Amino acid sequence: MASLIPCPHCGQRPKEEFTVKGAALARPAADASLEVWFDYVYLRDNPRGRYDEHWHHTSGCRRWLIVTRNTATHEIEDTCDSAAREETGQ
Ligand SMILES: [Zn+2]
C-alpha cells in the first residue's frame, strides 16, 4: 500500500515525490543565547507521537510544507504550506 501525503497544492501524492528535511522548529530570536542557538542547530528530540517536519514537494509543486506526522504510527495528521504558517505565526 502506497503512503500518500496530502499536499495543499497538488492533492494526495505518493511520499516518494517528497524529501524530508527534518524538524520544523521555531527559529530563535537573532539575539538569543549561544546555548539556545546550539540546541536549535544541533540537538534534536526523538519524540513518540505528533511531530512537525519540513517536507519539500520535490517532484511536484516544489513548495515547502509542514507535515504533522505521528512518529509511532507514521499517520499524517496535517499538512500546510510552510509560508502560510509563517504568515499566521502558528
Ligand atoms: Zn505539491
PDB file of the backbone (N, CA, C, O) and the ligand in Angstrom, with CONECT records:
HET     ZN  A 101       1
ATOM      1  N   MET A   1       0.847  -1.178   0.000  1.00  0.00           N
ATOM      2  CA  MET A   1       0.000   0.000   0.000  1.00  0.00           C
ATOM      3  C   MET A   1       0.887   1.235   0.000  1.00  0.00           C
ATOM      4  O   MET A   1       1.807   1.360   0.808  1.00  0.00           O
ATOM      5  N   ALA A   2       0.599   2.124  -0.902  1.00  0.00           N
ATOM      6  CA  ALA A   2       1.397   3.339  -1.009  1.00  0.00           C
ATOM      7  C   ALA A   2       1.036   4.317   0.098  1.00  0.00           C
ATOM      8  O   ALA A   2      -0.123   4.408   0.505  1.00  0.00           O
ATOM      9  N   SER A   3       2.034   5.047   0.582  1.00  0.00           N
ATOM     10  CA  SER A   3       1.779   6.110   1.541  1.00  0.00           C
ATOM     11  C   SER A   3       1.547   7.391   0.768  1.00  0.00           C
ATOM     12  O   SER A   3       2.346   7.764  -0.091  1.00  0.00           O
ATOM     13  N   LEU A   4       0.455   8.058   1.077  1.00  0.00           N
ATOM     14  CA  LEU A   4       0.095   9.276   0.364  1.00  0.00           C
ATOM     15  C   LEU A   4       0.197  10.466   1.303  1.00  0.00           C
ATOM     16  O   LEU A   4      -0.182  10.389   2.472  1.00  0.00           O
ATOM     17  N   ILE A   5       0.719  11.571   0.770  1.00  0.00           N
ATOM     18  CA  ILE A   5       0.839  12.822   1.510  1.00  0.00           C
ATOM     19  C   ILE A   5      -0.149  13.816   0.885  1.00  0.00           C
ATOM     20  O   ILE A   5      -0.103  14.038  -0.325  1.00  0.00           O
ATOM     21  N   PRO A   6      -1.038  14.417   1.682  1.00  0.00           N
ATOM     22  CA  PRO A   6      -1.981  15.393   1.110  1.00  0.00           C
ATOM     23  C   PRO A   6      -1.314  16.764   0.961  1.00  0.00           C
ATOM     24  O   PRO A   6      -1.298  17.558   1.901  1.00  0.00           O
ATOM     25  N   CYS A   7      -0.767  17.034  -0.223  1.00  0.00           N
ATOM     26  CA  CYS A   7      -0.171  18.351  -0.493  1.00  0.00           C
ATOM     27  C   CYS A   7      -1.303  19.371  -0.647  1.00  0.00           C
ATOM     28  O   CYS A   7      -2.253  19.105  -1.383  1.00  0.00           O
ATOM     29  N   PRO A   8      -1.236  20.525   0.020  1.00  0.00           N
ATOM     30  CA  PRO A   8      -2.322  21.515  -0.100  1.00  0.00           C
ATOM     31  C   PRO A   8      -2.445  22.094  -1.507  1.00  0.00           C
ATOM     32  O   PRO A   8      -3.469  22.696  -1.830  1.00  0.00           O
ATOM     33  N   HIS A   9      -1.422  21.927  -2.352  1.00  0.00           N
ATOM     34  CA  HIS A   9      -1.465  22.470  -3.713  1.00  0.00           C
ATOM     35  C   HIS A   9      -1.778  21.404  -4.753  1.00  0.00           C
ATOM     36  O   HIS A   9      -2.436  21.690  -5.752  1.00  0.00           O
ATOM     37  N   CYS A  10      -1.308  20.166  -4.527  1.00  0.00           N
ATOM     38  CA  CYS A  10      -1.383  19.116  -5.544  1.00  0.00           C
ATOM     39  C   CYS A  10      -2.363  18.002  -5.198  1.00  0.00           C
ATOM     40  O   CYS A  10      -2.684  17.187  -6.063  1.00  0.00           O
ATOM     41  N   GLY A  11      -2.844  17.945  -3.966  1.00  0.00           N
ATOM     42  CA  GLY A  11      -3.714  16.850  -3.546  1.00  0.00           C
ATOM     43  C   GLY A  11      -2.903  15.661  -3.053  1.00  0.00           C
ATOM     44  O   GLY A  11      -1.726  15.803  -2.722  1.00  0.00           O
ATOM     45  N   GLN A  12      -3.522  14.503  -3.005  1.00  0.00           N
ATOM     46  CA  GLN A  12      -2.862  13.295  -2.498  1.00  0.00           C
ATOM     47  C   GLN A  12      -1.760  12.870  -3.466  1.00  0.00           C
ATOM     48  O   GLN A  12      -2.014  12.626  -4.645  1.00  0.00           O
ATOM     49  N   ARG A  13      -0.542  12.786  -2.953  1.00  0.00           N
ATOM     50  CA  ARG A  13       0.600  12.401  -3.801  1.00  0.00           C
ATOM     51  C   ARG A  13       1.425  11.344  -3.057  1.00  0.00           C
ATOM     52  O   ARG A  13       1.463  11.345  -1.826  1.00  0.00           O
ATOM     53  N   PRO A  14       2.094  10.433  -3.804  1.00  0.00           N
ATOM     54  CA  PRO A  14       2.910   9.413  -3.139  1.00  0.00           C
ATOM     55  C   PRO A  14       4.105  10.031  -2.417  1.00  0.00           C
ATOM     56  O   PRO A  14       4.675  11.018  -2.883  1.00  0.00           O
ATOM     57  N   LYS A  15       4.484   9.446  -1.272  1.00  0.00           N
ATOM     58  CA  LYS A  15       5.549  10.024  -0.446  1.00  0.00           C
ATOM     59  C   LYS A  15       6.884  10.068  -1.181  1.00  0.00           C
ATOM     60  O   LYS A  15       7.759  10.851  -0.813  1.00  0.00           O
ATOM     61  N   GLU A  16       7.057   9.240  -2.214  1.00  0.00           N
ATOM     62  CA  GLU A  16       8.316   9.230  -2.966  1.00  0.00           C
ATOM     63  C   GLU A  16       8.561  10.547  -3.695  1.00  0.00           C
ATOM     64  O   GLU A  16       9.691  10.817  -4.104  1.00  0.00           O
ATOM     65  N   GLU A  17       7.524  11.377  -3.869  1.00  0.00           N
ATOM     66  CA  GLU A  17       7.701  12.677  -4.526  1.00  0.00           C
ATOM     67  C   GLU A  17       8.283  13.721  -3.580  1.00  0.00           C
ATOM     68  O   GLU A  17       8.625  14.820  -4.018  1.00  0.00           O
ATOM     69  N   PHE A  18       8.403  13.398  -2.278  1.00  0.00           N
ATOM     70  CA  PHE A  18       8.789  14.382  -1.271  1.00  0.00           C
ATOM     71  C   PHE A  18      10.182  14.088  -0.719  1.00  0.00           C
ATOM     72  O   PHE A  18      10.646  12.949  -0.762  1.00  0.00           O
ATOM     73  N   THR A  19      10.831  15.104  -0.211  1.00  0.00           N
ATOM     74  CA  THR A  19      12.092  14.981   0.506  1.00  0.00           C
ATOM     75  C   THR A  19      11.891  15.543   1.904  1.00  0.00           C
ATOM     76  O   THR A  19      11.424  16.671   2.064  1.00  0.00           O
ATOM     77  N   VAL A  20      12.239  14.763   2.910  1.00  0.00           N
ATOM     78  CA  VAL A  20      12.077  15.193   4.300  1.00  0.00           C
ATOM     79  C   VAL A  20      13.331  15.957   4.717  1.00  0.00           C
ATOM     80  O   VAL A  20      14.451  15.500   4.488  1.00  0.00           O
ATOM     81  N   LYS A  21      13.135  17.112   5.323  1.00  0.00           N
ATOM     82  CA  LYS A  21      14.279  17.941   5.710  1.00  0.00           C
ATOM     83  C   LYS A  21      14.348  18.195   7.205  1.00  0.00           C
ATOM     84  O   LYS A  21      15.038  19.122   7.632  1.00  0.00           O
ATOM     85  N   GLY A  22      13.666  17.413   8.005  1.00  0.00           N
ATOM     86  CA  GLY A  22      13.831  17.486   9.451  1.00  0.00           C
ATOM     87  C   GLY A  22      12.790  18.292  10.173  1.00  0.00           C
ATOM     88  O   GLY A  22      11.819  18.771   9.586  1.00  0.00           O
ATOM     89  N   ALA A  23      13.014  18.434  11.468  1.00  0.00           N
ATOM     90  CA  ALA A  23      12.044  19.038  12.379  1.00  0.00           C
ATOM     91  C   ALA A  23      11.740  20.479  12.001  1.00  0.00           C
ATOM     92  O   ALA A  23      12.631  21.246  11.634  1.00  0.00           O
ATOM     93  N   ALA A  24      10.458  20.832  12.100  1.00  0.00           N
ATOM     94  CA  ALA A  24      10.026  22.211  11.863  1.00  0.00           C
ATOM     95  C   ALA A  24       9.993  22.929  13.206  1.00  0.00           C
ATOM     96  O   ALA A  24       8.951  23.027  13.853  1.00  0.00           O
ATOM     97  N   LEU A  25      11.149  23.424  13.607  1.00  0.00           N
ATOM     98  CA  LEU A  25      11.289  24.085  14.906  1.00  0.00           C
ATOM     99  C   LEU A  25      11.124  25.583  14.764  1.00  0.00           C
ATOM    100  O   LEU A  25      11.395  26.151  13.706  1.00  0.00           O
ATOM    101  N   ALA A  26      10.679  26.217  15.832  1.00  0.00           N
ATOM    102  CA  ALA A  26      10.574  27.674  15.850  1.00  0.00           C
ATOM    103  C   ALA A  26      11.979  28.265  15.922  1.00  0.00           C
ATOM    104  O   ALA A  26      12.775  27.888  16.782  1.00  0.00           O
ATOM    105  N   ARG A  27      12.279  29.194  15.010  1.00  0.00           N
ATOM    106  CA  ARG A  27      13.609  29.794  14.948  1.00  0.00           C
ATOM    107  C   ARG A  27      13.806  30.754  16.129  1.00  0.00           C
ATOM    108  O   ARG A  27      12.938  31.584  16.398  1.00  0.00           O
ATOM    109  N   PRO A  28      14.946  30.646  16.840  1.00  0.00           N
ATOM    110  CA  PRO A  28      15.187  31.566  17.962  1.00  0.00           C
ATOM    111  C   PRO A  28      15.369  33.008  17.478  1.00  0.00           C
ATOM    112  O   PRO A  28      15.628  33.256  16.301  1.00  0.00           O
ATOM    113  N   ALA A  29      15.229  33.932  18.396  1.00  0.00           N
ATOM    114  CA  ALA A  29      15.493  35.336  18.091  1.00  0.00           C
ATOM    115  C   ALA A  29      16.970  35.499  17.743  1.00  0.00           C
ATOM    116  O   ALA A  29      17.814  34.738  18.217  1.00  0.00           O
ATOM    117  N   ALA A  30      17.274  36.484  16.921  1.00  0.00           N
ATOM    118  CA  ALA A  30      18.653  36.708  16.476  1.00  0.00           C
ATOM    119  C   ALA A  30      19.603  36.926  17.650  1.00  0.00           C
ATOM    120  O   ALA A  30      20.773  36.552  17.578  1.00  0.00           O
ATOM    121  N   ASP A  31      19.110  37.525  18.725  1.00  0.00           N
ATOM    122  CA  ASP A  31      19.975  37.815  19.865  1.00  0.00           C
ATOM    123  C   ASP A  31      19.858  36.765  20.981  1.00  0.00           C
ATOM    124  O   ASP A  31      20.245  37.017  22.122  1.00  0.00           O
ATOM    125  N   ALA A  32      19.323  35.594  20.639  1.00  0.00           N
ATOM    126  CA  ALA A  32      19.211  34.518  21.638  1.00  0.00           C
ATOM    127  C   ALA A  32      20.611  34.054  22.036  1.00  0.00           C
ATOM    128  O   ALA A  32      21.586  34.297  21.327  1.00  0.00           O
ATOM    129  N   SER A  33      20.688  33.383  23.181  1.00  0.00           N
ATOM    130  CA  SER A  33      21.993  32.949  23.703  1.00  0.00           C
ATOM    131  C   SER A  33      22.608  31.855  22.824  1.00  0.00           C
ATOM    132  O   SER A  33      21.927  31.207  22.029  1.00  0.00           O
ATOM    133  N   LEU A  34      23.903  31.680  22.996  1.00  0.00           N
ATOM    134  CA  LEU A  34      24.625  30.648  22.247  1.00  0.00           C
ATOM    135  C   LEU A  34      24.051  29.263  22.530  1.00  0.00           C
ATOM    136  O   LEU A  34      23.981  28.432  21.625  1.00  0.00           O
ATOM    137  N   GLU A  35      23.640  29.003  23.763  1.00  0.00           N
ATOM    138  CA  GLU A  35      23.063  27.701  24.127  1.00  0.00           C
ATOM    139  C   GLU A  35      21.761  27.451  23.364  1.00  0.00           C
ATOM    140  O   GLU A  35      21.518  26.342  22.887  1.00  0.00           O
ATOM    141  N   VAL A  36      20.929  28.487  23.253  1.00  0.00           N
ATOM    142  CA  VAL A  36      19.663  28.346  22.532  1.00  0.00           C
ATOM    143  C   VAL A  36      19.925  28.056  21.055  1.00  0.00           C
ATOM    144  O   VAL A  36      19.271  27.196  20.464  1.00  0.00           O
ATOM    145  N   TRP A  37      20.884  28.773  20.458  1.00  0.00           N
ATOM    146  CA  TRP A  37      21.207  28.544  19.049  1.00  0.00           C
ATOM    147  C   TRP A  37      21.858  27.175  18.835  1.00  0.00           C
ATOM    148  O   TRP A  37      21.616  26.526  17.818  1.00  0.00           O
ATOM    149  N   PHE A  38      22.686  26.735  19.795  1.00  0.00           N
ATOM    150  CA  PHE A  38      23.300  25.404  19.689  1.00  0.00           C
ATOM    151  C   PHE A  38      22.212  24.334  19.669  1.00  0.00           C
ATOM    152  O   PHE A  38      22.251  23.420  18.845  1.00  0.00           O
ATOM    153  N   ASP A  39      21.234  24.451  20.583  1.00  0.00           N
ATOM    154  CA  ASP A  39      20.127  23.490  20.608  1.00  0.00           C
ATOM    155  C   ASP A  39      19.362  23.496  19.284  1.00  0.00           C
ATOM    156  O   ASP A  39      19.043  22.438  18.742  1.00  0.00           O
ATOM    157  N   TYR A  40      19.071  24.688  18.770  1.00  0.00           N
ATOM    158  CA  TYR A  40      18.284  24.817  17.544  1.00  0.00           C
ATOM    159  C   TYR A  40      19.008  24.185  16.346  1.00  0.00           C
ATOM    160  O   TYR A  40      18.383  23.527  15.514  1.00  0.00           O
ATOM    161  N   VAL A  41      20.310  24.386  16.269  1.00  0.00           N
ATOM    162  CA  VAL A  41      21.062  23.920  15.099  1.00  0.00           C
ATOM    163  C   VAL A  41      21.445  22.439  15.208  1.00  0.00           C
ATOM    164  O   VAL A  41      21.386  21.711  14.217  1.00  0.00           O
ATOM    165  N   TYR A  42      21.841  21.989  16.417  1.00  0.00           N
ATOM    166  CA  TYR A  42      22.456  20.658  16.519  1.00  0.00           C
ATOM    167  C   TYR A  42      21.663  19.600  17.266  1.00  0.00           C
ATOM    168  O   TYR A  42      21.830  18.413  16.986  1.00  0.00           O
ATOM    169  N   LEU A  43      20.810  19.980  18.203  1.00  0.00           N
ATOM    170  CA  LEU A  43      20.174  18.976  19.057  1.00  0.00           C
ATOM    171  C   LEU A  43      18.734  18.707  18.622  1.00  0.00           C
ATOM    172  O   LEU A  43      17.972  19.632  18.340  1.00  0.00           O
ATOM    173  N   ARG A  44      18.384  17.446  18.574  1.00  0.00           N
ATOM    174  CA  ARG A  44      17.030  17.056  18.193  1.00  0.00           C
ATOM    175  C   ARG A  44      16.459  16.090  19.210  1.00  0.00           C
ATOM    176  O   ARG A  44      17.164  15.227  19.733  1.00  0.00           O
ATOM    177  N   ASP A  45      15.170  16.247  19.483  1.00  0.00           N
ATOM    178  CA  ASP A  45      14.465  15.281  20.307  1.00  0.00           C
ATOM    179  C   ASP A  45      14.135  14.075  19.433  1.00  0.00           C
ATOM    180  O   ASP A  45      14.224  14.132  18.206  1.00  0.00           O
ATOM    181  N   ASN A  46      13.755  12.995  20.085  1.00  0.00           N
ATOM    182  CA  ASN A  46      13.308  11.810  19.366  1.00  0.00           C
ATOM    183  C   ASN A  46      11.924  11.448  19.914  1.00  0.00           C
ATOM    184  O   ASN A  46      11.758  10.442  20.604  1.00  0.00           O
ATOM    185  N   PRO A  47      10.932  12.293  19.590  1.00  0.00           N
ATOM    186  CA  PRO A  47       9.633  12.147  20.243  1.00  0.00           C
ATOM    187  C   PRO A  47       8.836  10.959  19.715  1.00  0.00           C
ATOM    188  O   PRO A  47       9.020  10.520  18.580  1.00  0.00           O
ATOM    189  N   ARG A  48       7.961  10.459  20.555  1.00  0.00           N
ATOM    190  CA  ARG A  48       6.996   9.443  20.131  1.00  0.00           C
ATOM    191  C   ARG A  48       5.649  10.155  20.068  1.00  0.00           C
ATOM    192  O   ARG A  48       5.150  10.661  21.073  1.00  0.00           O
ATOM    193  N   GLY A  49       5.068  10.184  18.866  1.00  0.00           N
ATOM    194  CA  GLY A  49       3.767  10.834  18.721  1.00  0.00           C
ATOM    195  C   GLY A  49       3.826  11.956  17.703  1.00  0.00           C
ATOM    196  O   GLY A  49       4.590  11.902  16.739  1.00  0.00           O
ATOM    197  N   ARG A  50       3.012  12.969  17.928  1.00  0.00           N
ATOM    198  CA  ARG A  50       2.827  14.076  16.974  1.00  0.00           C
ATOM    199  C   ARG A  50       4.121  14.883  16.830  1.00  0.00           C
ATOM    200  O   ARG A  50       4.738  15.246  17.831  1.00  0.00           O
ATOM    201  N   TYR A  51       4.536  15.166  15.577  1.00  0.00           N
ATOM    202  CA  TYR A  51       5.782  15.870  15.333  1.00  0.00           C
ATOM    203  C   TYR A  51       5.675  16.636  14.016  1.00  0.00           C
ATOM    204  O   TYR A  51       5.203  16.097  13.015  1.00  0.00           O
ATOM    205  N   ASP A  52       6.118  17.898  14.022  1.00  0.00           N
ATOM    206  CA  ASP A  52       6.101  18.726  12.808  1.00  0.00           C
ATOM    207  C   ASP A  52       7.440  18.621  12.088  1.00  0.00           C
ATOM    208  O   ASP A  52       8.498  18.744  12.703  1.00  0.00           O
ATOM    209  N   GLU A  53       7.382  18.393  10.779  1.00  0.00           N
ATOM    210  CA  GLU A  53       8.606  18.280   9.977  1.00  0.00           C
ATOM    211  C   GLU A  53       8.464  19.105   8.699  1.00  0.00           C
ATOM    212  O   GLU A  53       7.362  19.289   8.182  1.00  0.00           O
ATOM    213  N   HIS A  54       9.605  19.599   8.199  1.00  0.00           N
ATOM    214  CA  HIS A  54       9.636  20.252   6.891  1.00  0.00           C
ATOM    215  C   HIS A  54       9.760  19.175   5.816  1.00  0.00           C
ATOM    216  O   HIS A  54      10.660  18.335   5.850  1.00  0.00           O
ATOM    217  N   TRP A  55       8.840  19.224   4.870  1.00  0.00           N
ATOM    218  CA  TRP A  55       8.881  18.325   3.713  1.00  0.00           C
ATOM    219  C   TRP A  55       8.873  19.191   2.463  1.00  0.00           C
ATOM    220  O   TRP A  55       8.129  20.168   2.388  1.00  0.00           O
ATOM    221  N   HIS A  56       9.698  18.838   1.480  1.00  0.00           N
ATOM    222  CA  HIS A  56       9.766  19.562   0.210  1.00  0.00           C
ATOM    223  C   HIS A  56       9.101  18.711  -0.866  1.00  0.00           C
ATOM    224  O   HIS A  56       9.474  17.554  -1.057  1.00  0.00           O
ATOM    225  N   HIS A  57       8.125  19.269  -1.566  1.00  0.00           N
ATOM    226  CA  HIS A  57       7.463  18.516  -2.633  1.00  0.00           C
ATOM    227  C   HIS A  57       8.337  18.595  -3.888  1.00  0.00           C
ATOM    228  O   HIS A  57       8.033  19.304  -4.847  1.00  0.00           O
ATOM    229  N   THR A  58       9.414  17.849  -3.837  1.00  0.00           N
ATOM    230  CA  THR A  58      10.489  17.903  -4.829  1.00  0.00           C
ATOM    231  C   THR A  58      10.001  17.592  -6.238  1.00  0.00           C
ATOM    232  O   THR A  58      10.393  18.263  -7.193  1.00  0.00           O
ATOM    233  N   SER A  59       9.145  16.575  -6.375  1.00  0.00           N
ATOM    234  CA  SER A  59       8.679  16.159  -7.705  1.00  0.00           C
ATOM    235  C   SER A  59       7.281  16.668  -8.007  1.00  0.00           C
ATOM    236  O   SER A  59       6.594  16.118  -8.868  1.00  0.00           O
ATOM    237  N   GLY A  60       6.857  17.701  -7.319  1.00  0.00           N
ATOM    238  CA  GLY A  60       5.523  18.265  -7.548  1.00  0.00           C
ATOM    239  C   GLY A  60       5.598  19.765  -7.666  1.00  0.00           C
ATOM    240  O   GLY A  60       6.249  20.291  -8.569  1.00  0.00           O
ATOM    241  N   CYS A  61       4.939  20.457  -6.764  1.00  0.00           N
ATOM    242  CA  CYS A  61       4.844  21.919  -6.830  1.00  0.00           C
ATOM    243  C   CYS A  61       6.112  22.615  -6.339  1.00  0.00           C
ATOM    244  O   CYS A  61       6.253  23.827  -6.502  1.00  0.00           O
ATOM    245  N   ARG A  62       7.045  21.855  -5.735  1.00  0.00           N
ATOM    246  CA  ARG A  62       8.326  22.370  -5.233  1.00  0.00           C
ATOM    247  C   ARG A  62       8.128  23.366  -4.086  1.00  0.00           C
ATOM    248  O   ARG A  62       8.983  24.217  -3.841  1.00  0.00           O
ATOM    249  N   ARG A  63       7.007  23.255  -3.397  1.00  0.00           N
ATOM    250  CA  ARG A  63       6.750  24.094  -2.230  1.00  0.00           C
ATOM    251  C   ARG A  63       7.234  23.384  -0.975  1.00  0.00           C
ATOM    252  O   ARG A  63       7.267  22.155  -0.916  1.00  0.00           O
ATOM    253  N   TRP A  64       7.613  24.180   0.037  1.00  0.00           N
ATOM    254  CA  TRP A  64       7.944  23.649   1.352  1.00  0.00           C
ATOM    255  C   TRP A  64       6.676  23.509   2.152  1.00  0.00           C
ATOM    256  O   TRP A  64       5.873  24.438   2.238  1.00  0.00           O
ATOM    257  N   LEU A  65       6.499  22.339   2.737  1.00  0.00           N
ATOM    258  CA  LEU A  65       5.319  22.060   3.539  1.00  0.00           C
ATOM    259  C   LEU A  65       5.741  21.763   4.970  1.00  0.00           C
ATOM    260  O   LEU A  65       6.884  21.385   5.227  1.00  0.00           O
ATOM    261  N   ILE A  66       4.818  21.938   5.886  1.00  0.00           N
ATOM    262  CA  ILE A  66       4.980  21.413   7.239  1.00  0.00           C
ATOM    263  C   ILE A  66       4.011  20.254   7.373  1.00  0.00           C
ATOM    264  O   ILE A  66       2.794  20.426   7.301  1.00  0.00           O
ATOM    265  N   VAL A  67       4.571  19.077   7.569  1.00  0.00           N
ATOM    266  CA  VAL A  67       3.785  17.854   7.691  1.00  0.00           C
ATOM    267  C   VAL A  67       3.793  17.445   9.157  1.00  0.00           C
ATOM    268  O   VAL A  67       4.854  17.260   9.753  1.00  0.00           O
ATOM    269  N   THR A  68       2.612  17.306   9.729  1.00  0.00           N
ATOM    270  CA  THR A  68       2.483  16.824  11.102  1.00  0.00           C
ATOM    271  C   THR A  68       2.244  15.322  11.034  1.00  0.00           C
ATOM    272  O   THR A  68       1.232  14.850  10.516  1.00  0.00           O
ATOM    273  N   ARG A  69       3.217  14.586  11.580  1.00  0.00           N
ATOM    274  CA  ARG A  69       3.216  13.125  11.451  1.00  0.00           C
ATOM    275  C   ARG A  69       3.291  12.512  12.842  1.00  0.00           C
ATOM    276  O   ARG A  69       3.953  13.041  13.735  1.00  0.00           O
ATOM    277  N   ASN A  70       2.602  11.390  13.009  1.00  0.00           N
ATOM    278  CA  ASN A  70       2.727  10.628  14.247  1.00  0.00           C
ATOM    279  C   ASN A  70       3.918   9.689  14.069  1.00  0.00           C
ATOM    280  O   ASN A  70       3.894   8.808  13.208  1.00  0.00           O
ATOM    281  N   THR A  71       4.953   9.876  14.878  1.00  0.00           N
ATOM    282  CA  THR A  71       6.186   9.096  14.686  1.00  0.00           C
ATOM    283  C   THR A  71       6.004   7.631  15.072  1.00  0.00           C
ATOM    284  O   THR A  71       6.809   6.790  14.673  1.00  0.00           O
ATOM    285  N   ALA A  72       4.966   7.310  15.838  1.00  0.00           N
ATOM    286  CA  ALA A  72       4.735   5.915  16.226  1.00  0.00           C
ATOM    287  C   ALA A  72       3.986   5.144  15.144  1.00  0.00           C
ATOM    288  O   ALA A  72       4.270   3.970  14.905  1.00  0.00           O
ATOM    289  N   THR A  73       3.027   5.806  14.487  1.00  0.00           N
ATOM    290  CA  THR A  73       2.183   5.115  13.510  1.00  0.00           C
ATOM    291  C   THR A  73       2.472   5.543  12.065  1.00  0.00           C
ATOM    292  O   THR A  73       1.999   4.901  11.126  1.00  0.00           O
ATOM    293  N   HIS A  74       3.239   6.617  11.881  1.00  0.00           N
ATOM    294  CA  HIS A  74       3.528   7.239  10.578  1.00  0.00           C
ATOM    295  C   HIS A  74       2.273   7.843   9.934  1.00  0.00           C
ATOM    296  O   HIS A  74       2.295   8.205   8.758  1.00  0.00           O
ATOM    297  N   GLU A  75       1.203   7.949  10.685  1.00  0.00           N
ATOM    298  CA  GLU A  75      -0.010   8.577  10.167  1.00  0.00           C
ATOM    299  C   GLU A  75       0.230  10.071   9.979  1.00  0.00           C
ATOM    300  O   GLU A  75       0.784  10.732  10.858  1.00  0.00           O
ATOM    301  N   ILE A  76      -0.188  10.601   8.831  1.00  0.00           N
ATOM    302  CA  ILE A  76      -0.095  12.031   8.560  1.00  0.00           C
ATOM    303  C   ILE A  76      -1.339  12.690   9.148  1.00  0.00           C
ATOM    304  O   ILE A  76      -2.458  12.391   8.731  1.00  0.00           O
ATOM    305  N   GLU A  77      -1.144  13.591  10.121  1.00  0.00           N
ATOM    306  CA  GLU A  77      -2.284  14.218  10.789  1.00  0.00           C
ATOM    307  C   GLU A  77      -2.672  15.541  10.143  1.00  0.00           C
ATOM    308  O   GLU A  77      -3.837  15.933  10.190  1.00  0.00           O
ATOM    309  N   ASP A  78      -1.695  16.242   9.533  1.00  0.00           N
ATOM    310  CA  ASP A  78      -1.992  17.547   8.963  1.00  0.00           C
ATOM    311  C   ASP A  78      -0.863  17.948   8.019  1.00  0.00           C
ATOM    312  O   ASP A  78       0.278  17.521   8.195  1.00  0.00           O
ATOM    313  N   THR A  79      -1.173  18.756   7.031  1.00  0.00           N
ATOM    314  CA  THR A  79      -0.146  19.366   6.181  1.00  0.00           C
ATOM    315  C   THR A  79      -0.565  20.806   5.906  1.00  0.00           C
ATOM    316  O   THR A  79      -1.752  21.118   5.820  1.00  0.00           O
ATOM    317  N   CYS A  80       0.434  21.677   5.770  1.00  0.00           N
ATOM    318  CA  CYS A  80       0.145  23.048   5.365  1.00  0.00           C
ATOM    319  C   CYS A  80       1.382  23.604   4.668  1.00  0.00           C
ATOM    320  O   CYS A  80       2.486  23.079   4.821  1.00  0.00           O
ATOM    321  N   ASP A  81       1.185  24.658   3.911  1.00  0.00           N
ATOM    322  CA  ASP A  81       2.304  25.316   3.250  1.00  0.00           C
ATOM    323  C   ASP A  81       3.138  26.030   4.310  1.00  0.00           C
ATOM    324  O   ASP A  81       2.586  26.725   5.162  1.00  0.00           O
ATOM    325  N   SER A  82       4.438  25.871   4.269  1.00  0.00           N
ATOM    326  CA  SER A  82       5.318  26.450   5.276  1.00  0.00           C
ATOM    327  C   SER A  82       5.201  27.974   5.317  1.00  0.00           C
ATOM    328  O   SER A  82       5.207  28.571   6.394  1.00  0.00           O
ATOM    329  N   ALA A  83       5.097  28.596   4.157  1.00  0.00           N
ATOM    330  CA  ALA A  83       4.993  30.060   4.112  1.00  0.00           C
ATOM    331  C   ALA A  83       3.689  30.528   4.736  1.00  0.00           C
ATOM    332  O   ALA A  83       3.656  31.568   5.395  1.00  0.00           O
ATOM    333  N   ALA A  84       2.614  29.775   4.539  1.00  0.00           N
ATOM    334  CA  ALA A  84       1.315  30.147   5.112  1.00  0.00           C
ATOM    335  C   ALA A  84       1.378  30.088   6.628  1.00  0.00           C
ATOM    336  O   ALA A  84       0.797  30.940   7.300  1.00  0.00           O
ATOM    337  N   ARG A  85       2.064  29.109   7.175  1.00  0.00           N
ATOM    338  CA  ARG A  85       2.166  29.009   8.631  1.00  0.00           C
ATOM    339  C   ARG A  85       2.986  30.173   9.191  1.00  0.00           C
ATOM    340  O   ARG A  85       2.661  30.701  10.254  1.00  0.00           O
ATOM    341  N   GLU A  86       4.041  30.574   8.489  1.00  0.00           N
ATOM    342  CA  GLU A  86       4.853  31.699   8.955  1.00  0.00           C
ATOM    343  C   GLU A  86       4.042  32.984   8.990  1.00  0.00           C
ATOM    344  O   GLU A  86       4.222  33.810   9.885  1.00  0.00           O
ATOM    345  N   GLU A  87       3.137  33.159   8.007  1.00  0.00           N
ATOM    346  CA  GLU A  87       2.320  34.368   7.957  1.00  0.00           C
ATOM    347  C   GLU A  87       1.342  34.435   9.122  1.00  0.00           C
ATOM    348  O   GLU A  87       1.067  35.511   9.653  1.00  0.00           O
ATOM    349  N   THR A  88       0.818  33.272   9.516  1.00  0.00           N
ATOM    350  CA  THR A  88      -0.148  33.254  10.613  1.00  0.00           C
ATOM    351  C   THR A  88       0.540  33.161  11.965  1.00  0.00           C
ATOM    352  O   THR A  88      -0.100  33.378  12.994  1.00  0.00           O
ATOM    353  N   GLY A  89       1.849  32.839  11.987  1.00  0.00           N
ATOM    354  CA  GLY A  89       2.590  32.767  13.225  1.00  0.00           C
ATOM    355  C   GLY A  89       2.292  31.554  14.061  1.00  0.00           C
ATOM    356  O   GLY A  89       2.563  31.561  15.262  1.00  0.00           O
ATOM    357  N   GLN A  90       1.735  30.491  13.462  1.00  0.00           N
ATOM    358  CA  GLN A  90       1.406  29.274  14.216  1.00  0.00           C
ATOM    359  C   GLN A  90       2.408  28.174  13.987  1.00  0.00           C
ATOM    360  O   GLN A  90       2.271  27.088  14.550  1.00  0.00           O
TER     361      GLN A  90
HETATM  362 ZN    ZN A 101       2.659  19.899  -4.086  1.00  0.00          ZN2+
END
